[in-house]
Protein backbone atom coordinates (compact mmCIF):
# COMPACT_ATOMS: atom_id res chain seq x y z
CA UNK A 1 0.00 0.00 0.00
CA UNK A 2 1.39 3.38 -0.99
CA UNK A 3 0.91 6.35 1.25
CA UNK A 4 -0.26 9.55 -0.32
CA UNK A 5 1.66 12.71 0.51
CA UNK A 6 -0.28 15.46 2.22
CA UNK A 7 -0.10 18.96 0.75
CA UNK A 8 2.48 19.93 3.42
CA UNK A 9 4.77 16.96 2.84
CA UNK A 10 6.90 18.83 0.27
CA UNK A 11 8.12 21.30 2.92
CA UNK A 12 11.35 20.20 4.53
CA UNK A 13 12.47 20.78 8.12
CA UNK A 14 16.01 22.09 7.69
CA UNK A 15 17.94 21.56 10.93
CA UNK A 16 21.47 22.93 11.17
CA UNK A 17 23.72 20.25 12.60
CA UNK A 18 26.42 20.82 15.17
CA UNK A 19 29.98 20.54 13.79
CA UNK A 20 32.02 20.98 16.98
CA UNK A 21 32.40 22.52 20.41
CA UNK A 22 35.30 24.33 22.12
CA UNK A 23 35.89 25.52 25.68
CA UNK A 24 37.30 28.91 26.60
CA UNK A 25 39.98 27.20 28.73
CA UNK A 26 42.05 24.10 28.02
CA UNK A 27 43.61 24.01 31.50
CA UNK A 28 42.85 25.45 34.93
CA UNK A 29 44.73 25.62 38.21
CA UNK A 30 42.57 26.15 41.29
CA UNK A 31 43.06 26.13 45.03
CA UNK A 32 40.80 23.93 47.15
CA UNK A 33 37.31 25.51 47.36
CA UNK A 34 38.08 27.71 44.37
CA UNK A 35 35.68 27.97 41.44
CA UNK A 36 35.97 28.72 37.75
CA UNK A 37 33.52 29.08 34.89
CA UNK A 38 34.02 27.20 31.62
CA UNK A 39 32.17 28.53 28.58
CA UNK A 40 31.45 26.24 25.61
CA UNK A 41 31.15 27.60 22.07
CA UNK A 42 29.01 25.33 19.88
CA UNK A 43 29.66 25.54 16.14
CA UNK A 44 28.21 26.68 13.90
CA UNK A 45 26.70 29.69 15.61
CA UNK A 46 23.29 28.95 14.06
CA UNK A 47 23.23 25.27 15.07
CA UNK A 48 19.69 24.13 15.84
CA UNK A 49 20.46 22.17 19.01
CA UNK A 50 23.15 23.75 21.19
CA UNK A 51 22.44 21.67 24.29
CA UNK A 52 25.50 20.23 26.05
CA UNK A 53 26.25 17.98 29.02
CA UNK A 54 29.12 18.19 31.50
CA UNK A 55 31.19 15.60 33.33
CA UNK A 56 34.27 15.28 35.53
CA UNK A 57 36.74 12.40 35.38
CA UNK A 58 37.37 12.76 39.12
CA UNK A 59 34.54 14.37 41.14
CA UNK A 60 36.60 13.83 44.30
CA UNK A 61 39.02 16.47 42.98
CA UNK A 62 36.78 18.74 40.91
CA UNK A 63 33.06 18.83 40.16
CA UNK A 64 31.22 20.64 37.38
CA UNK A 65 27.68 22.01 37.23
CA UNK A 66 26.55 23.78 34.05
CA UNK A 67 30.14 24.85 33.40
CA UNK A 68 30.99 25.97 36.94
CA UNK A 69 33.98 24.00 38.18
CA UNK A 70 34.47 23.62 41.94
CA UNK A 71 37.79 22.44 43.39
CA UNK A 72 37.18 19.79 46.04
CA UNK A 73 40.60 18.43 46.97
CA UNK A 74 44.21 18.43 45.76
CA UNK A 75 44.79 16.43 42.60
CA UNK A 76 43.85 16.50 38.92
CA UNK A 77 40.67 15.98 36.93
CA UNK A 78 39.47 16.42 33.36
CA UNK A 79 36.27 18.34 32.74
CA UNK A 80 34.42 17.37 29.55
CA UNK A 81 31.63 19.08 27.65
CA UNK A 82 29.66 17.05 25.09
CA UNK A 83 27.09 18.23 22.55
CA UNK A 84 23.66 16.58 22.49
CA UNK A 85 23.76 16.80 18.70
CA UNK A 86 26.60 14.72 17.29
CA UNK A 87 28.41 13.97 20.54
CA UNK A 88 31.21 16.41 19.85
CA UNK A 89 33.31 17.17 22.92
CA UNK A 90 36.11 19.27 24.34
CA UNK A 91 38.06 19.00 27.60
CA UNK A 92 39.78 21.12 30.22
CA UNK A 93 42.51 19.72 32.48
CA UNK A 94 42.04 20.92 36.05
CA UNK A 95 44.80 20.91 38.65
CA UNK A 96 43.71 21.51 42.25
CA UNK A 97 46.32 22.69 44.74
CA UNK A 98 46.05 22.91 48.53
CA UNK A 99 44.58 26.22 49.66
CA UNK A 100 47.16 28.82 50.72
CA UNK A 101 45.83 30.66 53.79
CA UNK A 102 47.63 33.80 52.61
CA UNK A 103 46.09 33.74 49.13
CA UNK A 104 43.30 36.20 48.34
CA UNK A 105 41.17 34.58 45.65
CA UNK A 106 39.71 36.43 42.67
CA UNK A 107 35.92 36.85 42.82
CA UNK A 108 35.24 38.43 39.41
CA UNK A 109 36.56 40.66 36.63
CA UNK A 110 34.91 43.57 34.83
CA UNK A 111 35.77 45.56 31.72
CA UNK A 112 35.47 49.33 31.45
CA UNK A 113 33.43 48.92 28.25
CA UNK A 114 30.77 46.38 27.26
CA UNK A 115 30.28 47.72 23.71
CA UNK A 116 32.73 49.32 21.29
CA UNK A 117 32.14 50.71 17.81
CA UNK A 118 35.32 51.22 15.78
CA UNK A 119 36.26 52.03 12.24
CA UNK A 120 38.74 49.92 10.29
CA UNK A 121 42.33 50.46 11.60
CA UNK A 122 41.06 52.13 14.79
CA UNK A 123 42.34 50.91 18.14
CA UNK A 124 40.76 50.97 21.59
CA UNK A 125 41.98 50.02 25.05
CA UNK A 126 39.93 47.79 27.33
CA UNK A 127 40.79 47.91 31.03
CA UNK A 128 40.14 44.83 33.15
CA UNK A 129 39.45 45.35 36.87
CA UNK A 130 40.08 42.22 38.91
CA UNK A 131 38.19 41.97 42.21
CA UNK A 132 38.91 42.14 45.03
CA UNK A 133 41.57 44.81 44.61
CA UNK A 134 43.97 42.85 46.86
CA UNK A 135 43.61 39.56 44.98
CA UNK A 136 46.88 37.61 44.98
CA UNK A 137 46.89 36.67 41.29
CA UNK A 138 45.53 39.36 38.97
CA UNK A 139 46.84 37.81 35.74
CA UNK A 140 44.37 37.73 32.84
CA UNK A 141 44.27 36.47 29.26
CA UNK A 142 42.55 38.09 26.29
CA UNK A 143 40.84 36.57 23.26
CA UNK A 144 38.72 37.56 20.27
CA UNK A 145 35.89 35.49 18.85
CA UNK A 146 36.76 36.74 15.36
CA UNK A 147 40.35 37.78 14.68
CA UNK A 148 39.41 38.60 11.08
CA UNK A 149 37.29 41.47 12.43
CA UNK A 150 39.09 42.57 15.61
CA UNK A 151 42.20 41.41 17.43
CA UNK A 152 43.22 42.02 21.04
CA UNK A 153 46.65 42.21 22.62
CA UNK A 154 46.96 43.02 26.31
CA UNK A 155 43.61 44.79 26.21
CA UNK A 156 44.35 46.82 23.06
CA UNK A 157 41.69 46.10 20.46
CA UNK A 158 42.51 46.67 16.77
CA UNK A 159 39.76 46.88 14.14
CA UNK A 160 40.70 44.76 11.12
CA UNK A 161 37.64 44.50 8.90
CA UNK A 162 33.93 45.27 8.89
CA UNK A 163 31.88 42.97 11.10
CA UNK A 164 31.42 42.02 14.75
CA UNK A 165 33.58 40.26 17.32
CA UNK A 166 33.45 39.57 21.05
CA UNK A 167 36.52 40.36 23.13
CA UNK A 168 36.85 38.24 26.28
CA UNK A 169 39.11 38.74 29.29
CA UNK A 170 39.59 35.73 31.60
CA UNK A 171 41.29 35.62 34.99
CA UNK A 172 44.07 33.10 35.60
CA UNK A 173 42.68 32.59 39.10
CA UNK A 174 39.19 31.13 38.91
CA UNK A 175 38.57 31.58 35.18
CA UNK A 176 36.18 34.48 35.71
CA UNK A 177 35.50 36.44 32.54
CA UNK A 178 33.85 39.51 31.07
CA UNK A 179 33.17 40.46 27.46
CA UNK A 180 32.96 43.46 25.17
CA UNK A 181 31.02 43.35 21.88
CA UNK A 182 32.96 45.11 19.12
CA UNK A 183 31.38 46.40 15.92
CA UNK A 184 33.75 47.45 13.14
CA UNK A 185 32.43 49.83 10.51
CA UNK A 186 33.97 51.11 7.27
CA UNK A 187 36.10 54.20 7.73
CA UNK A 188 34.29 57.51 7.16
CA UNK A 189 36.56 59.79 5.08
CA UNK A 190 35.01 62.84 6.77
CA UNK A 191 35.56 61.53 10.27
CA UNK A 192 38.32 63.10 12.40
CA UNK A 193 39.48 60.33 14.69
CA UNK A 194 40.48 60.81 18.30
CA UNK A 195 44.23 60.45 18.84
CA UNK A 196 44.36 60.58 22.61
CA UNK A 197 42.82 62.04 25.76
CA UNK A 198 44.50 63.72 28.73
CA UNK A 199 43.32 64.76 32.19
CA UNK A 200 44.13 67.99 33.99
CA UNK A 201 45.31 65.96 37.01
CA UNK A 202 47.17 62.66 37.23
CA UNK A 203 47.19 62.58 41.07
CA UNK A 204 44.59 63.83 43.54
CA UNK A 205 44.67 63.82 47.35
CA UNK A 206 41.28 64.34 48.99
CA UNK A 207 39.71 64.02 52.41
CA UNK A 208 36.51 62.06 52.99
CA UNK A 209 33.45 63.85 51.48
CA UNK A 210 35.66 66.19 49.40
CA UNK A 211 34.98 66.56 45.69
CA UNK A 212 37.23 67.47 42.77
CA UNK A 213 36.64 67.99 39.06
CA UNK A 214 38.69 66.25 36.40
CA UNK A 215 38.67 67.82 32.95
CA UNK A 216 39.28 65.63 29.91
CA UNK A 217 40.94 67.13 26.83
CA UNK A 218 40.34 65.29 23.55
CA UNK A 219 43.01 65.47 20.87
CA UNK A 220 42.80 66.68 18.20
CA UNK A 221 40.50 69.53 19.17
CA UNK A 222 38.41 69.03 16.01
CA UNK A 223 37.79 65.31 16.62
CA UNK A 224 34.36 64.31 15.34
CA UNK A 225 33.27 62.32 18.40
CA UNK A 226 34.39 63.76 21.73
CA UNK A 227 32.13 61.63 23.93
CA UNK A 228 33.79 60.00 26.93
CA UNK A 229 32.86 57.68 29.80
CA UNK A 230 34.19 57.75 33.36
CA UNK A 231 34.91 54.91 35.77
CA UNK A 232 36.50 54.21 39.16
CA UNK A 233 38.29 50.96 39.96
CA UNK A 234 37.28 51.27 43.63
CA UNK A 235 33.91 52.94 44.16
CA UNK A 236 34.15 52.19 47.88
CA UNK A 237 36.94 54.79 48.04
CA UNK A 238 36.04 57.29 45.29
CA UNK A 239 33.24 57.64 42.74
CA UNK A 240 33.13 59.69 39.56
CA UNK A 241 30.21 61.20 37.65
CA UNK A 242 30.93 63.25 34.51
CA UNK A 243 34.40 64.03 35.83
CA UNK A 244 33.34 64.99 39.37
CA UNK A 245 35.22 62.81 41.85
CA UNK A 246 33.73 62.27 45.33
CA UNK A 247 35.85 60.88 48.16
CA UNK A 248 33.95 58.14 50.01
CA UNK A 249 36.38 56.42 52.36
CA UNK A 250 40.07 56.19 53.18
CA UNK A 251 42.16 54.41 50.54
CA UNK A 252 43.17 54.73 46.88
CA UNK A 253 41.26 54.50 43.62
CA UNK A 254 42.10 55.04 39.97
CA UNK A 255 39.73 57.19 37.93
CA UNK A 256 39.70 56.41 34.20
CA UNK A 257 38.29 58.43 31.32
CA UNK A 258 37.69 56.53 28.06
CA UNK A 259 36.88 58.04 24.67
CA UNK A 260 33.91 56.66 22.74
CA UNK A 261 36.00 56.97 19.57
CA UNK A 262 38.96 54.63 19.77
CA UNK A 263 38.72 53.79 23.46
CA UNK A 264 41.68 56.01 24.36
CA UNK A 265 42.20 56.35 28.10
CA UNK A 266 43.76 58.58 30.73
CA UNK A 267 43.90 57.98 34.47
CA UNK A 268 44.15 59.83 37.75
CA UNK A 269 45.20 58.13 41.00
CA UNK A 270 43.08 59.38 43.91
CA UNK A 271 44.22 59.06 47.53
CA UNK A 272 41.53 59.63 50.14
CA UNK A 273 42.61 60.53 53.68
CA UNK A 274 40.53 60.82 56.85
CA UNK A 275 39.16 64.28 57.54
CA UNK A 276 41.53 66.24 59.77
CA UNK A 277 39.40 68.25 62.15
CA UNK A 278 40.22 71.32 64.18
CA UNK A 279 42.11 70.84 67.45
CA UNK A 280 39.02 70.40 69.56
CA UNK A 281 40.07 67.67 71.98
CA UNK A 282 40.15 68.75 75.60
CA UNK A 283 42.98 67.19 77.61
CA UNK A 284 42.13 66.88 81.28
CA UNK A 285 44.84 66.94 83.93
CA UNK A 286 44.50 65.71 87.48
CA UNK A 287 46.96 68.24 88.87
CA UNK A 288 46.68 72.05 89.26
CA UNK A 289 44.30 73.68 86.81
CA UNK A 290 46.50 76.74 86.23
CA UNK A 291 50.01 76.79 84.80
CA UNK A 292 50.85 73.09 84.78
CA UNK A 293 54.14 72.72 86.64
CA UNK A 294 54.99 69.25 87.85
CA UNK A 295 57.11 68.98 90.95
CA UNK A 296 59.82 66.40 90.54
CA UNK A 297 58.78 63.97 93.23
CA UNK A 298 57.36 60.45 93.24
CA UNK A 299 53.83 61.55 92.43
CA UNK A 300 52.31 60.21 89.21
CA UNK A 301 50.21 62.58 87.11
CA UNK A 302 47.60 61.48 84.58
CA UNK A 303 46.48 63.23 81.40
CA UNK A 304 43.19 62.07 79.87
CA UNK A 305 40.44 62.74 77.35
CA UNK A 306 37.05 62.56 79.06
CA UNK A 307 34.87 62.56 75.93
CA UNK A 308 34.02 58.87 75.41
CA UNK A 309 33.11 59.47 71.76
CA UNK A 310 36.82 59.50 70.88
CA UNK A 311 38.76 56.35 69.97
CA UNK A 312 42.03 55.21 68.33
CA UNK A 313 44.21 57.24 70.70
CA UNK A 314 47.85 58.12 70.08
CA UNK A 315 49.94 59.96 72.69
CA UNK A 316 53.17 61.69 71.66
CA UNK A 317 55.60 63.14 74.22
CA UNK A 318 58.25 65.53 72.88
CA UNK A 319 57.91 64.00 69.43
CA UNK A 320 58.20 60.40 70.63
CA UNK A 321 55.11 58.22 70.30
CA UNK A 322 54.16 56.44 73.52
CA UNK A 323 52.96 52.86 73.79
CA UNK A 324 49.73 53.83 75.54
CA UNK A 325 46.68 53.78 73.23
CA UNK A 326 43.86 54.39 75.70
CA UNK A 327 42.04 57.60 76.61
CA UNK A 328 44.57 58.41 79.34
CA UNK A 329 48.28 58.32 79.96
CA UNK A 330 50.22 58.49 83.23
CA UNK A 331 53.73 59.83 83.80
CA UNK A 332 55.95 59.59 86.85
CA UNK A 333 57.77 62.92 87.11
CA UNK A 334 60.97 61.24 88.26
CA UNK A 335 61.19 59.78 84.76
CA UNK A 336 61.01 63.20 83.09
CA UNK A 337 63.89 65.63 82.76
CA UNK A 338 63.66 69.11 84.22
CA UNK A 339 62.30 71.70 81.85
CA UNK A 340 59.42 72.12 79.38
CA UNK A 341 57.62 69.20 77.74
CA UNK A 342 55.05 68.97 74.93
CA UNK A 343 52.30 66.32 75.01
CA UNK A 344 50.17 65.65 71.91
CA UNK A 345 47.07 63.49 71.69
CA UNK A 346 45.56 62.30 68.39
CA UNK A 347 42.19 60.55 68.30
CA UNK A 348 39.22 60.02 65.99
CA UNK A 349 35.56 60.86 66.44
CA UNK A 350 32.82 60.01 63.94
CA UNK A 351 35.44 59.20 61.33
CA UNK A 352 37.26 62.53 61.78
CA UNK A 353 40.78 62.74 63.19
CA UNK A 354 41.50 65.42 65.80
CA UNK A 355 44.62 66.46 67.67
CA UNK A 356 45.58 68.70 70.58
CA UNK A 357 48.79 69.78 72.27
CA UNK A 358 49.49 70.61 75.88
CA UNK A 359 52.70 72.10 77.26
CA UNK A 360 53.87 71.49 80.81
CA UNK A 361 56.96 72.08 82.92
CA UNK A 362 58.85 69.75 85.21
CA UNK A 363 60.86 71.44 87.95
CA UNK A 364 62.55 70.60 91.24
DAJO-V15423 format. One record per residue. RES is the residue in one small letter. SS is DSSP state (A for helix, B for strand, O for the rest). PHI is phi in degrees with one decimal (999 if undefined). D_FIRST is the distance of its C-alpha to the first C-alpha in Angstrom with 1 decimal. Layout:
BEGIN
res;ss;phi;d_first
RES;SS;PHI;D_FIRST
RES;SS;PHI;D_FIRST
END
This chain:
BEGIN
res;ss;phi;d_first
x;O;999;0.0
x;O;-102.1;3.8
x;O;-80.9;6.5
x;O;-91.0;9.6
x;O;-74.6;12.8
x;O;-76.7;15.6
x;A;-58.6;19.0
x;A;-90.1;20.4
x;A;-71.4;17.8
x;A;-78.0;20.1
x;O;-75.3;23.0
x;O;-114.0;23.6
x;O;-80.8;25.6
x;O;-100.2;28.3
x;O;-89.4;30.1
x;O;-95.3;33.3
x;O;-77.3;33.6
x;O;-73.2;36.9
x;O;-114.5;38.9
x;B;172.4;41.9
x;B;-147.9;44.4
x;B;-133.4;48.2
x;B;-98.9;51.0
x;O;-74.9;54.2
x;O;-136.9;56.2
x;O;-99.5;56.0
x;B;-150.5;58.9
x;B;-141.7;60.9
x;B;-122.8;64.2
x;B;-126.2;64.8
x;B;-90.2;67.6
x;O;-52.2;66.8
x;O;78.9;65.5
x;O;-75.2;64.7
x;B;-130.5;61.4
x;B;-150.2;59.5
x;B;-112.1;56.4
x;O;-99.1;53.8
x;O;-116.4;51.6
x;B;-89.3;48.3
x;B;-114.1;47.1
x;B;-89.8;43.3
x;B;-110.9;42.3
x;O;-74.6;41.2
x;O;-61.8;42.9
x;O;-99.5;39.7
x;O;-57.7;37.5
x;O;-69.1;34.9
x;O;-116.5;35.7
x;O;-100.7;39.4
x;O;-64.9;39.5
x;B;-136.0;41.7
x;B;-124.4;43.1
x;B;-122.4;46.6
x;B;-154.5;48.2
x;B;-121.8;51.7
x;O;-75.1;52.5
x;O;-150.7;55.6
x;O;-61.3;55.6
x;O;-70.3;59.1
x;O;-103.7;60.3
x;B;-149.5;58.1
x;B;-109.4;55.3
x;B;-140.5;52.9
x;B;-139.1;51.3
x;O;53.4;49.3
x;O;96.0;51.4
x;B;-87.1;54.8
x;B;-94.9;56.5
x;B;-119.7;59.2
x;B;-79.9;61.8
x;O;-102.0;62.4
x;O;-153.7;64.8
x;O;-62.4;66.2
x;B;147.7;64.0
x;B;-135.5;60.9
x;B;-152.8;57.2
x;B;-114.2;54.2
x;B;-94.5;52.2
x;B;-120.0;48.6
x;B;-118.5;46.1
x;B;-132.6;42.4
x;B;-77.8;39.7
x;O;-67.7;36.6
x;O;-94.7;34.6
x;O;94.3;35.0
x;O;66.6;37.7
x;O;-70.7;40.5
x;B;-145.6;43.9
x;B;-143.4;47.6
x;B;-132.1;50.7
x;B;-135.6;54.2
x;B;-84.5;57.0
x;B;-111.5;59.2
x;B;-110.9;62.8
x;B;-109.6;64.5
x;B;-107.3;68.3
x;O;-58.1;70.7
x;O;-68.7;71.7
x;O;-92.1;75.0
x;O;-62.2;77.0
x;O;-93.5;78.6
x;O;-84.4;75.3
x;O;-101.5;74.3
x;O;-75.9;70.5
x;O;-72.1;68.7
x;O;-110.5;66.9
x;B;-174.1;65.4
x;B;-142.1;65.8
x;B;-131.6;65.8
x;B;-99.9;66.0
x;O;-74.7;68.4
x;O;-137.6;65.6
x;O;-104.3;62.0
x;B;-139.7;61.3
x;B;-133.3;62.9
x;B;-119.8;62.6
x;B;-124.1;64.2
x;B;-101.6;64.6
x;O;-52.7;64.0
x;O;80.0;66.9
x;O;-69.7;68.0
x;B;-127.3;68.7
x;B;-147.9;68.7
x;B;-111.1;69.9
x;O;-97.4;68.0
x;O;-111.8;70.2
x;B;-96.9;68.7
x;B;-107.4;70.5
x;B;-91.0;70.0
x;B;-114.1;70.7
x;O;-72.5;72.9
x;O;-65.3;75.7
x;O;-101.9;77.2
x;O;-57.7;74.1
x;O;-68.0;75.1
x;O;-116.0;72.4
x;O;-100.8;71.7
x;O;-64.8;70.0
x;B;-135.5;66.9
x;B;-120.8;64.4
x;B;-121.2;62.9
x;B;-151.6;59.6
x;B;-120.5;57.6
x;O;-75.6;53.9
x;O;-152.1;54.2
x;O;-67.6;57.2
x;O;-73.3;56.3
x;O;-101.7;57.1
x;B;-150.8;59.9
x;B;-108.6;61.6
x;B;-140.4;63.8
x;B;-140.4;66.9
x;O;60.6;68.9
x;O;96.8;67.8
x;B;-87.4;68.5
x;B;-95.8;65.4
x;B;-118.8;65.3
x;B;-80.5;63.1
x;O;-102.1;61.5
x;O;-151.5;59.0
x;O;-60.4;57.3
x;B;146.3;54.6
x;B;-129.9;54.5
x;B;-151.9;55.2
x;B;-112.0;55.9
x;B;-94.4;59.1
x;B;-122.2;59.3
x;B;-111.4;62.4
x;B;-132.4;62.0
x;B;-78.0;64.8
x;O;-67.4;65.6
x;O;-91.8;66.4
x;O;93.2;63.4
x;O;65.1;61.0
x;O;-71.9;61.4
x;B;-145.1;60.4
x;B;-143.1;60.6
x;B;-131.5;59.1
x;B;-134.6;60.1
x;B;-86.4;57.6
x;B;-110.3;59.0
x;B;-111.9;58.2
x;B;-107.9;59.7
x;B;-112.1;60.4
x;O;-61.6;61.8
x;O;-68.3;65.6
x;O;-90.7;67.3
x;O;-63.4;70.3
x;O;-92.4;72.3
x;O;-82.0;71.8
x;O;-100.8;74.9
x;O;-75.9;73.6
x;O;-72.1;75.3
x;O;-97.1;77.2
x;B;-163.3;78.4
x;B;-138.2;79.7
x;B;-130.1;82.9
x;B;-108.6;84.3
x;O;-72.4;87.9
x;O;-137.1;88.2
x;O;-105.5;86.8
x;B;-138.4;88.5
x;B;-131.8;89.2
x;B;-121.6;91.2
x;B;-125.4;90.8
x;B;-103.8;91.8
x;O;-51.5;89.4
x;O;79.4;88.6
x;O;-69.6;90.0
x;B;-129.1;88.0
x;B;-148.9;88.1
x;B;-111.1;86.5
x;O;-98.8;84.9
x;O;-108.7;84.7
x;B;-98.7;82.1
x;B;-111.6;83.1
x;B;-90.3;80.3
x;B;-118.6;81.1
x;O;-74.0;81.3
x;O;-66.7;82.7
x;O;-100.9;80.6
x;O;-56.3;77.3
x;O;-66.4;74.5
x;O;-115.7;73.0
x;O;-102.1;75.6
x;O;-67.3;73.5
x;B;-136.7;73.9
x;B;-122.2;72.8
x;B;-120.8;74.9
x;B;-150.6;74.3
x;B;-122.0;76.2
x;O;-83.5;75.2
x;O;-151.7;77.0
x;O;-70.2;76.8
x;O;-72.5;78.6
x;O;-101.8;81.7
x;B;-150.7;81.4
x;B;-110.4;79.1
x;B;-142.7;78.9
x;B;-133.5;77.9
x;O;50.3;78.4
x;O;92.2;81.0
x;B;-88.5;83.0
x;B;-95.6;83.3
x;B;-118.7;84.1
x;B;-80.4;85.5
x;O;-102.4;83.9
x;O;-152.1;85.1
x;O;-61.1;87.1
x;B;144.7;85.4
x;B;-129.3;84.0
x;B;-148.9;81.1
x;B;-110.7;80.0
x;B;-93.3;79.3
x;B;-121.9;77.0
x;B;-109.4;76.6
x;B;-128.6;73.5
x;B;-78.4;73.1
x;O;-66.4;69.8
x;O;-91.4;70.2
x;O;91.1;70.0
x;O;61.1;70.3
x;O;-70.0;73.9
x;B;-131.9;75.8
x;B;-143.2;79.3
x;B;-130.6;80.5
x;B;-137.5;83.4
x;B;-88.7;84.3
x;B;-108.6;85.5
x;B;-108.6;87.8
x;B;-109.1;88.3
x;B;-106.4;91.4
x;O;-60.7;92.6
x;B;-68.7;94.7
x;B;-95.2;98.4
x;O;-83.3;100.4
x;O;-68.2;104.0
x;O;-73.9;106.5
x;O;-116.1;106.4
x;O;-76.8;106.6
x;O;-101.0;109.8
x;B;-93.1;111.3
x;B;-91.9;113.4
x;B;-134.3;116.3
x;O;-89.0;118.1
x;O;-100.8;121.5
x;O;-59.1;123.8
x;O;-76.4;122.2
x;O;-106.2;124.4
x;O;44.9;124.9
x;O;-67.5;122.9
x;B;-127.7;125.4
x;B;-96.4;124.6
x;B;-74.8;127.6
x;O;-82.1;127.2
x;O;-130.8;127.4
x;O;-87.7;125.1
x;O;-75.8;123.4
x;B;-94.8;119.7
x;B;-117.4;118.4
x;B;-117.8;114.9
x;B;-108.5;113.1
x;B;-151.2;110.0
x;B;-114.2;107.5
x;O;-79.9;107.4
x;O;-68.4;104.4
x;O;-73.1;101.5
x;O;-76.2;98.9
x;O;-83.8;99.6
x;B;-150.8;97.8
x;B;54.7;97.4
x;B;-76.2;101.1
x;B;-133.8;102.9
x;B;-113.1;106.6
x;B;-128.5;108.5
x;B;-110.2;112.2
x;O;52.6;114.0
x;O;84.5;110.8
x;B;-110.0;109.6
x;B;-70.2;106.6
x;O;-92.6;107.4
x;O;-76.7;105.1
x;O;-69.9;105.2
x;O;-127.7;102.1
x;O;-100.6;103.0
x;O;-77.8;104.7
x;B;-142.9;108.1
x;B;-143.1;110.1
x;B;-119.1;113.4
x;B;-121.3;116.1
x;B;-98.1;119.3
x;A;-59.9;122.0
x;A;-68.1;123.5
x;A;-90.9;120.4
x;O;-107.9;120.9
x;O;-71.9;123.4
x;O;-61.3;126.2
x;B;116.2;125.4
x;B;-77.6;122.6
x;B;-136.4;119.0
x;B;-123.9;115.8
x;B;-112.9;113.0
x;B;-120.2;109.5
x;B;-118.7;106.7
x;B;-124.9;103.1
x;B;-153.7;100.6
x;B;-115.1;97.4
x;B;-147.4;96.9
x;O;55.2;93.6
x;O;81.6;92.3
x;B;-109.5;95.5
x;B;-94.9;97.9
x;B;-122.0;101.6
x;B;-145.7;104.8
x;B;-153.9;108.5
x;B;-116.4;111.7
x;B;-140.9;114.9
x;B;-102.7;118.1
x;B;-144.3;120.6
x;B;-123.1;123.8
x;B;-107.4;124.9
x;B;-140.3;128.6
x;O;-63.2;131.2
END
